[in-house]
Amino acid sequence: MISYRPFWETLKKKGVSTYTLINHYGMSSNRFTRMRKNLPLSTTSIDDFCRILGCRVEDIMEYVEEE
């Protein structure tokens, strides 16, 4: 399963809020809803986050083996 836990940690480290991403970068709030539920995102969305936050893919998501 893909987990977006690193994304939330990266936001805290960078001091960026979802409000900023939505209102200053035009991101859809639906992206964050999907991430909170660990639902799939497009690679375009991942690319957007990496570009805006100046981070790597590993800072956005991780693979967690399901039990």
Sequence and secondary structure as in RCSB ss.txt:
>XXXX:A:sequence
MISYRPFWETLKKKGVSTYTLINHYGMSSNRFTRMRKNLPLSTTSIDDFCRILGCRVEDIMEYVEEE
>XXXX:A:secstr
 EE HHHHHHHHHHT  HHHHHHHH   HHHHHHHHTT    HHHHHHHHHHHT  GGGT EE    
